[in-house]
Amino acid sequence: MIRDDLQKRFEELSGILLEEMNPEGYWTGELSSSALGVAVAIAALHFHDKEANQAQIQKGLSWLHCHVNVDGSFGDTPESPGNMSTSLLVYAATSLYVSTNQATAALQTKISCYLAGQGIDVHAPQVAEAILSHYQKDYTFSVPILTMCGLCGVPGKEAFRHIPQLPFELSLLPRSFYRMLNLSVVSYAIPALIAVGIVVFKKKKSSAFGRSLRSWSINPALDLLQKLMPSSGGFLEAIPLTAFVCLSLIEAGYKDREVVDGGIQFLKRTQREDGSWPIDINLSTWVTTLSVKALRNLKNEVLRPEVQMQLANHLKRVQNLAIHPFNGSRPGGWGWTNYSGAVPDGDDTPGAILALLQLQDREDVKKQVLEGCDWLLQLQNKDGGFPTFSRGWGKLPFDQSCADLTGHGLLALSACVDAFEGELDRPQLKRYRRAFNRSLSYLQNHQRSDGSWLPLWFGNQQTVDHSNPVYGTAKVLTYLKDAAAHGWMAGSIQQQLQDMIGPGEQFLVSVQNSDGSWGGAKGIAGSMEETALAVSALSGGKANAATDAGLGWLDHYYQHHGLKASPIGLYFASLWYDEKLYPLTAYLEALGRMQGA
């Protein structure tokens, strides 16, 4: 595409971006509907009060009828291939209504045929073996899945014999102990640890000593669960997690608890008009910062000064200003949404820091930016990398340091030093530089031999192991290149950056598809998100042929398919999602960077 064409497409897409802004003056986006979310929400509403919740349940069932795959399976999104976890949960939910609805019985038969083809007999204890084998040592998702199946009568009366007991009593220990315990769930799933652990305890035989300790622990654990619940009623604003908590407590005999009522109201309030639920209410902070980032130096051509101020003020309002009740996180961070269930994390916080520095004069955002950077310092792991929510949780994958979050944190710290170097006292400046250097070392140590990096919360459904080195490498490369533009760092640091950037660029060029696109890896069908991110990462370098081919593919794809989102996001133990604004913001950023913005 020639420069005039790039500018015209940028103007067209930036107009669409403005149309997507909500009336409050920021972006909300739209997450894909989730069959898994629908199944678990239906079950929770059924166990709560199937008559009072009949309208919501029937709408949910109707959505499932309309979105079953040809082979009888269900995937995580309507665009996803089927998988055994989602299909099994839909099977369990529909089992509650097979005796009263012939169409639902037929749907369940189709699902059971698919599961049989995957080697799963829904009438045998082998169900538990298959799910536990799939998720291995991580019980974050496997035990809630099996618990819902057991409560729905799948595979039968003895279902709970085969479900591992979650140690919910450990949640009562001081939070500082958590990282030292061999907990079988990730840090952000403590509500599931408590609620699912209690119902498994109630339904499963155990030793006299174990029963005595756990019986004593139930009421204090329920009190803790109530404290963890946000005012919205949705744990992490996530439909599956909230529904698992509700159905577990209801069937454990705690239907009248306030936490159940709050969760049920959250589920009823978040059901969409078509009967479906997404996995989370929205990613408004994330997509807002992505939108600002996409506009880069062209923001003044798109956003009026008052709109930029409005966006900055919104981000300031949603910064966490107190010790967070969910995980004890200190003030200063940002979560992924403006709703109360969000927890400050290691990707949205650098995103908000960078957006604020882009939207307002540095003195107007200094307080919030420095508080955000201080929050990042206390999150950084001993290995120099950044995890998502909690420092020191490294036993399970979704709690570990990862390259894409570390690159984002590195860039935010560098931007802060670049903006405020002359105003920071020496100890503070030293802390920021040390954190930057440690994150730089982490990225050096985790760049793979082919030049790539792997992301944590993003993948590709078509790759063999569902990894996405294209996404990870593109994001880290872009962060490193942006950091390299900052003037504060010594030549030796610049050289370290270039030593990583070169192999990263070579990797991206080597895995470009023959049609000019990028998928998750070489030979994987391209998507708008991955192709645009790769073009952004390679812009301004020597890979002109690759970026030109990528832009050509994007132009052709957009003209024939529009801004079609792909399921590249991972959430809550490998649960796929797509987001409406991902292709738009990624394409806009690529166009801006190719124009030198």
Secondary structure per residue as TSV (DSSP state, phi and psi in degrees):
chain	resnum	aa	ss	phi	psi
A	1	M	-	360.0	133.8
A	2	I	-	-78.9	166.6
A	3	R	H	-57.7	-41.9
A	4	D	H	-61.1	-39.7
A	5	D	H	-66.1	-40.0
A	6	L	H	-59.9	-44.1
A	7	Q	H	-65.1	-43.0
A	8	K	H	-62.0	-44.1
A	9	R	H	-67.3	-37.7
A	10	F	H	-60.9	-44.4
A	11	E	H	-63.3	-40.8
A	12	E	H	-62.2	-48.3
A	13	L	H	-72.7	-34.2
A	14	S	H	-66.7	-31.1
A	15	G	H	-63.9	-41.2
A	16	I	H	-64.1	-40.6
A	17	L	H	-60.8	-42.0
A	18	L	H	-63.3	-38.1
A	19	E	H	-64.9	-28.1
A	20	E	H	-79.8	-11.6
A	21	M	B	-67.4	136.3
A	22	N	-	-79.6	168.5
A	23	P	T	-61.2	-22.0
A	24	E	T	-79.8	-8.2
A	25	G	S	95.5	25.4
A	26	Y	S	-147.9	179.9
A	27	W	B	-102.4	140.4
A	28	T	-	-107.7	-36.4
A	29	G	-	73.7	-171.1
A	30	E	-	-155.3	114.6
A	31	L	B	-79.8	149.9
A	32	S	-	-62.9	150.8
A	33	S	B	-69.2	151.7
A	34	S	-	-127.2	120.0
A	35	A	H	-62.7	-35.5
A	36	L	H	-64.8	-45.1
A	37	G	H	-60.3	-40.7
A	38	V	H	-63.1	-45.8
A	39	A	H	-61.8	-46.8
A	40	V	H	-71.0	-36.9
A	41	A	H	-65.2	-42.2
A	42	I	H	-57.5	-46.2
A	43	A	H	-62.9	-43.3
A	44	A	H	-62.6	-43.4
A	45	L	H	-66.3	-35.7
A	46	H	H	-64.3	-50.3
A	47	F	H	-67.8	-27.5
A	48	H	H	-71.6	-53.6
A	49	D	H	-172.2	93.3
A	50	K	T	-66.4	-28.0
A	51	E	T	-75.0	-48.4
A	52	A	T	-66.3	-29.3
A	53	N	T	-102.7	17.7
A	54	Q	H	-58.8	-41.9
A	55	A	H	-61.2	-45.9
A	56	Q	H	-66.4	-39.7
A	57	I	H	-64.0	-45.3
A	58	Q	H	-66.2	-37.8
A	59	K	H	-63.7	-39.4
A	60	G	H	-65.9	-43.9
A	61	L	H	-62.2	-40.6
A	62	S	H	-62.2	-39.3
A	63	W	H	-62.8	-42.0
A	64	L	H	-62.2	-42.0
A	65	H	H	-58.1	-35.6
A	66	C	H	-83.1	-10.9
A	67	H	T	-125.8	20.0
A	68	V	-	-75.0	140.9
A	69	N	-	-71.7	162.8
A	70	V	T	-57.9	-34.5
A	71	D	T	-84.2	5.9
A	72	G	S	88.8	7.2
A	73	S	-	-100.2	170.6
A	74	F	-	-129.0	136.7
A	75	G	-	-103.0	179.7
A	76	D	S	-71.7	-29.8
A	77	T	S	-127.1	164.7
A	78	P	T	-61.5	-17.0
A	79	E	T	-99.0	8.3
A	80	S	S	-103.0	146.7
A	81	P	-	-66.6	157.5
A	82	G	-	-65.9	153.3
A	83	N	-	-140.5	159.9
A	84	M	H	-70.6	-32.6
A	85	S	H	-66.4	-52.4
A	86	T	H	-65.2	-42.4
A	87	S	H	-62.4	-40.0
A	88	L	H	-66.2	-39.8
A	89	L	H	-66.9	-38.5
A	90	V	H	-66.2	-40.1
A	91	Y	H	-57.7	-45.5
A	92	A	H	-63.2	-44.8
A	93	A	H	-63.6	-42.6
A	94	T	H	-69.9	-23.2
A	95	S	T	-62.9	-20.3
A	96	L	T	-72.7	-14.2
A	97	Y	T	-131.3	10.1
A	98	V	T	-68.5	-28.8
A	99	S	T	-77.6	-15.2
A	100	T	T	-115.1	-4.6
A	101	N	-	-142.7	113.5
A	102	Q	H	-64.5	-38.2
A	103	A	H	-66.0	-37.9
A	104	T	H	-67.5	-36.7
A	105	A	H	-62.9	-40.3
A	106	A	H	-66.3	-39.6
A	107	L	H	-62.2	-43.0
A	108	Q	H	-64.4	-35.9
A	109	T	H	-62.8	-41.1
A	110	K	H	-61.6	-42.4
A	111	I	H	-65.0	-42.7
A	112	S	H	-63.6	-34.0
A	113	C	H	-65.7	-41.2
A	114	Y	H	-61.8	-47.6
A	115	L	H	-62.3	-37.9
A	116	A	H	-61.5	-37.4
A	117	G	H	-65.9	-22.1
A	118	Q	T	-91.3	6.3
A	119	G	T	82.6	21.6
A	120	I	-	-115.1	116.9
A	121	D	-	-93.7	110.7
A	122	V	T	-67.9	-7.2
A	123	H	T	-104.1	6.4
A	124	A	S	-124.3	155.8
A	125	P	T	-60.5	-13.3
A	126	Q	H	-58.5	-18.9
A	127	V	H	-54.7	-48.6
A	128	A	H	-64.2	-41.7
A	129	E	H	-59.8	-43.7
A	130	A	H	-65.1	-45.2
A	131	I	H	-69.3	-44.1
A	132	L	H	-65.6	-36.5
A	133	S	H	-65.9	-37.4
A	134	H	H	-66.5	-43.3
A	135	Y	H	-94.8	-5.6
A	136	Q	T	56.3	-130.6
A	137	K	T	-78.1	-11.8
A	138	D	-	-85.7	109.1
A	139	Y	H	-91.5	4.5
A	140	T	H	-52.4	-41.3
A	141	F	H	-111.2	-34.5
A	142	S	H	-64.9	-43.4
A	143	V	H	-70.1	-42.9
A	144	P	H	-59.6	-39.5
A	145	I	H	-59.4	-50.3
A	146	L	H	-66.8	-33.4
A	147	T	H	-65.3	-45.9
A	148	M	H	-62.2	-41.4
A	149	C	H	-59.3	-46.0
A	150	G	H	-61.8	-41.1
A	151	L	H	-67.3	-26.0
A	152	C	T	-91.5	5.1
A	153	G	T	86.3	19.5
A	154	V	S	-113.8	121.8
A	155	P	S	-86.3	-13.3
A	156	G	-	173.5	-162.3
A	157	K	T	-62.7	-28.0
A	158	E	T	-91.4	14.0
A	159	A	G	-55.6	-42.0
A	160	F	G	-73.1	-13.6
A	161	R	G	-60.3	-29.3
A	162	H	G	-103.1	7.5
A	163	I	S	-101.0	125.1
A	164	P	-	-61.4	145.7
A	165	Q	-	-82.1	122.0
A	166	L	-	-80.7	132.5
A	167	P	-	-78.8	70.6
A	168	F	G	-62.6	-23.7
A	169	E	G	-64.5	-24.2
A	170	L	G	-69.8	-18.2
A	171	S	G	-65.7	-16.6
A	172	L	G	-83.4	-12.0
A	173	L	S	-71.0	157.5
A	174	P	-	-54.4	142.8
A	175	R	G	-57.5	-31.1
A	176	S	G	-64.5	-18.4
A	177	F	G	-81.6	-20.6
A	178	Y	G	-54.5	-43.0
A	179	R	G	-67.4	-18.9
A	180	M	G	-91.3	-11.9
A	181	L	S	-90.0	149.0
A	182	N	-	-87.2	60.4
A	183	L	-	-67.3	144.6
A	184	S	S	-95.1	8.6
A	185	V	S	-129.5	157.7
A	186	V	-	-73.8	165.4
A	187	S	G	-59.7	-32.2
A	188	Y	G	-88.0	6.3
A	189	A	G	-111.7	23.3
A	190	I	H	-56.6	-39.2
A	191	P	H	-57.6	-38.6
A	192	A	H	-69.3	-39.1
A	193	L	H	-54.4	-44.1
A	194	I	H	-72.1	-58.2
A	195	A	H	-67.5	-47.7
A	196	V	H	-67.7	-38.6
A	197	G	H	-59.6	-39.5
A	198	I	H	-66.6	-45.4
A	199	V	H	-69.8	-35.3
A	200	V	H	-63.1	-42.1
A	201	F	H	-59.0	-42.0
A	202	K	H	-68.2	-29.9
A	203	K	H	-98.0	-9.6
A	204	K	S	-121.6	141.9
A	205	K	-	-72.0	145.5
A	206	S	-	-152.8	173.8
A	207	S	-	-67.6	158.3
A	208	A	H	-61.2	-41.8
A	209	F	H	-64.0	-45.9
A	210	G	H	-61.4	-38.2
A	211	R	H	-68.5	-36.6
A	212	S	H	-65.5	-47.4
A	213	L	H	-64.1	-45.8
A	214	R	H	-71.5	-34.2
A	215	S	H	-61.0	-42.6
A	216	W	H	-65.0	-30.6
A	217	S	H	-80.4	-15.9
A	218	I	H	-61.0	-54.4
A	219	N	H	-63.8	-44.4
A	220	P	H	-61.4	-36.1
A	221	A	H	-67.2	-38.5
A	222	L	H	-66.2	-37.0
A	223	D	H	-63.9	-40.6
A	224	L	H	-63.7	-41.7
A	225	L	H	-59.9	-40.0
A	226	Q	H	-63.1	-39.5
A	227	K	H	-66.7	-31.4
A	228	L	H	-76.3	-20.8
A	229	M	S	-71.8	127.8
A	230	P	-	-75.3	168.8
A	231	S	T	-63.4	-24.8
A	232	S	T	-71.7	-20.2
A	233	G	S	91.7	-10.3
A	234	G	-	-104.2	116.3
A	235	F	G	-65.5	120.9
A	236	L	G	57.9	16.7
A	237	E	G	57.3	22.9
A	238	A	B	-101.6	127.1
A	239	I	H	-66.0	-49.6
A	240	P	H	-60.9	-45.7
A	241	L	H	-62.2	-45.8
A	242	T	H	-63.7	-40.8
A	243	A	H	-68.1	-40.1
A	244	F	H	-60.0	-42.2
A	245	V	H	-62.5	-46.8
A	246	C	H	-64.1	-50.6
A	247	L	H	-65.6	-31.9
A	248	S	H	-68.0	-46.2
A	249	L	H	-67.7	-38.7
A	250	I	H	-60.5	-48.1
A	251	E	H	-77.1	-11.9
A	252	A	T	-87.6	-4.4
A	253	G	T	100.6	18.4
A	254	Y	-	-120.0	38.7
A	255	K	T	-59.4	-33.0
A	256	D	T	-85.0	2.0
A	257	R	S	-67.5	145.4
A	258	E	H	-59.9	-33.8
A	259	V	H	-64.7	-33.2
A	260	V	H	-70.3	-46.0
A	261	D	H	-60.0	-43.7
A	262	G	H	-62.3	-41.5
A	263	G	H	-66.6	-41.8
A	264	I	H	-64.9	-41.8
A	265	Q	H	-63.4	-37.6
A	266	F	H	-60.9	-45.1
A	267	L	H	-63.3	-42.7
A	268	K	H	-68.0	-35.2
A	269	R	H	-73.2	-28.8
A	270	T	H	-97.1	0.6
A	271	Q	-	-68.6	136.8
A	272	R	-	-82.0	165.5
A	273	E	T	-58.2	-33.0
A	274	D	T	-82.3	2.7
A	275	G	S	96.6	-6.0
A	276	S	-	-93.9	172.0
A	277	W	-	-129.2	146.3
A	278	P	B	-82.3	179.5
A	279	I	S	-80.4	-26.5
A	280	D	B	-144.1	154.7
A	281	I	S	-62.8	-44.3
A	282	N	-	-174.4	172.1
A	283	L	-	-118.5	51.5
A	284	S	H	-61.8	-41.5
A	285	T	H	-65.1	-42.8
A	286	W	H	-63.4	-49.2
A	287	V	H	-72.9	-26.0
A	288	T	H	-67.6	-45.5
A	289	T	H	-69.7	-33.2
A	290	L	H	-63.8	-38.1
A	291	S	H	-65.9	-44.5
A	292	V	H	-63.0	-44.4
A	293	K	H	-60.8	-38.1
A	294	A	H	-62.8	-32.5
A	295	L	H	-79.7	-27.0
A	296	R	G	47.9	-133.4
A	297	N	G	-73.3	-5.5
A	298	L	G	-93.7	7.1
A	299	K	H	-59.5	-34.7
A	300	N	H	-68.3	-20.8
A	301	E	H	-79.5	-17.7
A	302	V	H	-110.8	-41.8
A	303	L	S	-108.7	123.0
A	304	R	-	-63.7	154.8
A	305	P	H	-53.6	-40.2
A	306	E	H	-68.1	-30.3
A	307	V	H	-71.1	-40.4
A	308	Q	H	-61.9	-40.5
A	309	M	H	-66.1	-39.3
A	310	Q	H	-61.0	-43.0
A	311	L	H	-65.0	-44.8
A	312	A	H	-62.1	-42.9
A	313	N	H	-64.8	-36.2
A	314	H	H	-62.4	-47.3
A	315	L	H	-62.8	-36.2
A	316	K	H	-64.7	-39.1
A	317	R	H	-66.5	-33.2
A	318	V	T	-93.9	4.7
A	319	Q	S	-67.3	138.1
A	320	N	-	-73.6	123.8
A	321	L	-	-112.4	9.6
A	322	A	S	-143.7	168.8
A	323	I	-	-63.2	125.3
A	324	H	-	-76.6	129.7
A	325	P	T	-65.7	-22.0
A	326	F	T	-74.0	-48.6
A	327	N	T	-131.9	11.5
A	328	G	-	73.4	15.5
A	329	S	-	-63.0	139.0
A	330	R	-	-70.6	164.6
A	331	P	T	-64.5	155.5
A	332	G	T	119.6	-19.5
A	333	G	-	-92.6	172.7
A	334	W	-	-123.3	142.4
A	335	G	-	-95.3	-175.7
A	336	W	S	-84.8	-11.6
A	337	T	S	-144.6	162.8
A	338	N	S	-80.8	-7.6
A	339	Y	S	-75.5	157.3
A	340	S	T	-68.1	-17.6
A	341	G	T	-81.0	-6.1
A	342	A	-	-69.3	147.9
A	343	V	-	-119.6	134.4
A	344	P	-	-53.7	139.1
A	345	D	-	-142.0	169.1
A	346	G	T	-82.7	4.5
A	347	D	T	-113.8	-42.1
A	348	D	H	-71.4	-30.1
A	349	T	H	-66.1	-51.5
A	350	P	H	-63.0	-33.0
A	351	G	H	-61.0	-42.9
A	352	A	H	-69.5	-39.3
A	353	I	H	-58.1	-49.4
A	354	L	H	-66.5	-37.5
A	355	A	H	-65.5	-42.2
A	356	L	H	-62.8	-41.9
A	357	L	H	-64.9	-25.9
A	358	Q	H	-83.3	-29.0
A	359	L	H	-89.5	-30.5
A	360	Q	S	-135.2	163.6
A	361	D	-	-58.7	147.6
A	362	R	H	-59.1	-35.1
A	363	E	H	-68.6	-26.9
A	364	D	H	-75.9	-18.1
A	365	V	H	-121.0	5.6
A	366	K	H	-56.0	-47.5
A	367	K	H	-58.4	-50.2
A	368	Q	H	-67.4	-39.7
A	369	V	H	-65.2	-45.7
A	370	L	H	-66.7	-37.6
A	371	E	H	-63.3	-39.1
A	372	G	H	-66.0	-41.7
A	373	C	H	-66.8	-38.7
A	374	D	H	-62.7	-36.0
A	375	W	H	-63.9	-41.5
A	376	L	H	-62.3	-37.2
A	377	L	H	-60.4	-40.8
A	378	Q	H	-77.9	-12.6
A	379	L	H	-86.4	-28.6
A	380	Q	-	-58.8	133.4
A	381	N	-	-78.2	167.3
A	382	K	T	-61.8	-28.0
A	383	D	T	-78.8	1.6
A	384	G	S	90.2	-12.2
A	385	G	-	-88.5	167.8
A	386	F	B	-107.8	128.9
A	387	P	-	-87.6	-173.4
A	388	T	S	-84.8	-55.5
A	389	F	S	-118.2	-39.9
A	390	S	-	-135.1	128.7
A	391	R	T	-64.7	138.1
A	392	G	T	87.5	-5.0
A	393	W	-	-87.4	105.3
A	394	G	-	-128.5	6.7
A	395	K	S	-79.0	-30.5
A	396	L	S	-117.6	148.2
A	397	P	G	-52.4	-45.0
A	398	F	G	-77.2	2.5
A	399	D	G	-107.1	-3.2
A	400	Q	S	-86.4	163.3
A	401	S	-	-59.5	151.7
A	402	C	B	-148.1	158.7
A	403	A	H	-68.7	-43.7
A	404	D	H	-67.5	-41.2
A	405	L	H	-67.8	-36.9
A	406	T	H	-66.0	-41.9
A	407	G	H	-61.3	-39.5
A	408	H	H	-66.3	-43.5
A	409	G	H	-64.5	-40.2
A	410	L	H	-58.2	-45.8
A	411	L	H	-64.8	-41.4
A	412	A	H	-63.3	-43.7
A	413	L	H	-63.9	-41.7
A	414	S	H	-63.3	-42.8
A	415	A	H	-63.7	-36.9
A	416	C	H	-66.0	-46.3
A	417	V	H	-62.3	-41.5
A	418	D	H	-62.4	-37.7
A	419	A	H	-80.4	-34.8
A	420	F	H	-123.8	15.4
A	421	E	G	-52.0	-44.0
A	422	G	G	-74.7	-9.8
A	423	E	G	-110.0	-9.0
A	424	L	S	-87.1	141.6
A	425	D	-	-72.1	162.7
A	426	R	H	-60.6	-43.8
A	427	P	H	-61.2	-41.1
A	428	Q	H	-67.0	-43.9
A	429	L	H	-61.7	-39.4
A	430	K	H	-63.3	-40.9
A	431	R	H	-63.8	-43.6
A	432	Y	H	-65.1	-44.0
A	433	R	H	-66.0	-38.7
A	434	R	H	-64.7	-42.8
A	435	A	H	-63.0	-39.8
A	436	F	H	-60.3	-48.6
A	437	N	H	-63.7	-37.2
A	438	R	H	-67.0	-39.9
A	439	S	H	-69.0	-34.1
A	440	L	H	-62.8	-43.5
A	441	S	H	-63.1	-38.8
A	442	Y	H	-60.0	-45.5
A	443	L	H	-66.4	-36.3
A	444	Q	H	-62.4	-42.7
A	445	N	H	-72.9	-21.5
A	446	H	H	-110.9	6.7
A	447	Q	S	-76.0	125.6
A	448	R	-	-75.1	165.9
A	449	S	T	-59.5	-25.3
A	450	D	T	-88.0	3.7
A	451	G	S	95.4	-1.6
A	452	S	-	-95.7	165.3
A	453	W	-	-127.2	151.2
A	454	L	-	-103.4	137.3
A	455	P	-	-86.3	171.8
A	456	L	S	-103.8	-52.0
A	457	W	S	-94.9	12.9
A	458	F	B	-138.0	146.0
A	459	G	-	-152.2	-163.8
A	460	N	-	-140.4	126.3
A	461	Q	T	-65.6	-20.7
A	462	Q	T	-94.1	-15.8
A	463	T	S	-75.4	157.1
A	464	V	T	-59.1	-46.0
A	465	D	T	-102.4	12.5
A	466	H	-	63.7	14.0
A	467	S	-	-80.8	168.0
A	468	N	-	-142.7	75.5
A	469	P	H	-63.6	-24.4
A	470	V	H	-66.5	-49.2
A	471	Y	H	-59.7	-51.7
A	472	G	H	-59.0	-45.0
A	473	T	H	-68.0	-42.5
A	474	A	H	-61.4	-43.7
A	475	K	H	-66.8	-47.6
A	476	V	H	-64.0	-43.5
A	477	L	H	-58.1	-44.5
A	478	T	H	-62.4	-42.6
A	479	Y	H	-62.1	-44.5
A	480	L	H	-65.0	-42.3
A	481	K	H	-64.6	-41.0
A	482	D	H	-65.4	-39.1
A	483	A	H	-65.0	-37.1
A	484	A	H	-63.3	-20.3
A	485	A	T	-79.2	-9.7
A	486	H	-	-78.9	141.1
A	487	G	S	-88.3	-3.4
A	488	W	S	-80.4	-22.7
A	489	M	S	-86.6	149.6
A	490	A	-	-71.9	164.3
A	491	G	H	-60.5	-31.5
A	492	S	H	-66.3	-36.6
A	493	I	H	-70.5	-41.7
A	494	Q	H	-56.2	-39.7
A	495	Q	H	-67.3	-38.0
A	496	Q	H	-61.7	-40.6
A	497	L	H	-62.4	-47.7
A	498	Q	H	-65.2	-33.1
A	499	D	H	-64.7	-25.8
A	500	M	H	-90.4	-37.3
A	501	I	H	-62.5	-44.5
A	502	G	H	-56.7	-55.6
A	503	P	H	-61.9	-33.9
A	504	G	H	-63.3	-43.5
A	505	E	H	-63.5	-42.8
A	506	Q	H	-60.4	-38.9
A	507	F	H	-62.3	-48.5
A	508	L	H	-60.6	-42.9
A	509	V	H	-62.5	-38.3
A	510	S	H	-70.1	-22.3
A	511	V	T	-107.9	10.6
A	512	Q	-	-68.2	137.9
A	513	N	-	-73.7	159.8
A	514	S	T	-63.8	-23.0
A	515	D	T	-86.2	1.9
A	516	G	S	98.2	-8.3
A	517	S	-	-90.1	171.3
A	518	W	-	-126.3	136.2
A	519	G	-	-107.9	-155.4
A	520	G	S	-71.6	-21.8
A	521	A	S	-160.5	176.4
A	522	K	T	-58.6	131.0
A	523	G	T	84.3	-3.1
A	524	I	S	-90.7	133.6
A	525	A	-	-51.0	136.9
A	526	G	-	-73.2	155.5
A	527	S	-	-128.2	161.8
A	528	M	H	-62.6	-42.3
A	529	E	H	-61.9	-53.8
A	530	E	H	-66.2	-39.7
A	531	T	H	-66.3	-45.6
A	532	A	H	-65.1	-40.2
A	533	L	H	-65.1	-38.4
A	534	A	H	-66.3	-41.6
A	535	V	H	-60.9	-44.4
A	536	S	H	-58.7	-44.2
A	537	A	H	-65.9	-32.3
A	538	L	H	-91.5	-10.0
A	539	S	T	-63.5	149.2
A	540	G	T	77.8	2.4
A	541	G	S	-108.3	-151.3
A	542	K	S	-101.5	-0.9
A	543	A	-	-88.3	54.7
A	544	N	H	-63.7	-39.4
A	545	A	H	-63.0	-40.1
A	546	A	H	-67.6	-44.6
A	547	T	H	-69.3	-37.4
A	548	D	H	-62.8	-42.9
A	549	A	H	-65.6	-38.6
A	550	G	H	-64.4	-43.4
A	551	L	H	-65.0	-37.0
A	552	G	H	-63.0	-42.4
A	553	W	H	-64.2	-44.3
A	554	L	H	-59.8	-42.2
A	555	D	H	-61.4	-46.8
A	556	H	H	-65.3	-44.6
A	557	Y	H	-63.9	-43.9
A	558	Y	H	-62.3	-41.2
A	559	Q	H	-66.9	-28.0
A	560	H	H	-98.2	-26.2
A	561	H	H	-126.2	-7.6
A	562	G	-	72.5	-158.3
A	563	L	S	-90.3	70.6
A	564	K	-	-82.2	122.7
A	565	A	-	-82.2	146.6
A	566	S	-	-114.3	147.0
A	567	P	-	-74.7	88.7
A	568	I	-	-115.0	-10.4
A	569	G	E	-82.6	145.6
A	570	L	E	-117.6	140.5
A	571	Y	E	-151.8	137.4
A	572	F	T	53.4	68.7
A	573	A	T	62.2	62.6
A	574	S	T	65.2	39.8
A	575	L	E	-98.6	119.2
A	576	W	E	-79.2	148.9
A	577	Y	E	-150.3	161.3
A	578	D	-	-123.4	160.5
A	579	E	B	-131.4	128.9
A	580	K	T	-53.6	-37.1
A	581	L	H	-87.3	-8.2
A	582	Y	H	-60.9	-51.1
A	583	P	H	-64.5	-35.8
A	584	L	H	-65.4	-50.7
A	585	T	H	-68.1	-37.0
A	586	A	H	-67.1	-42.5
A	587	Y	H	-66.0	-44.1
A	588	L	H	-59.1	-45.0
A	589	E	H	-62.4	-41.7
A	590	A	H	-61.6	-44.2
A	591	L	H	-63.1	-42.2
A	592	G	H	-64.9	-44.3
A	593	R	H	-66.0	-36.3
A	594	M	H	-70.4	-18.2
A	595	Q	T	-90.9	2.7
A	596	G	T	86.6	10.2
A	597	A	-	-76.5	360.0
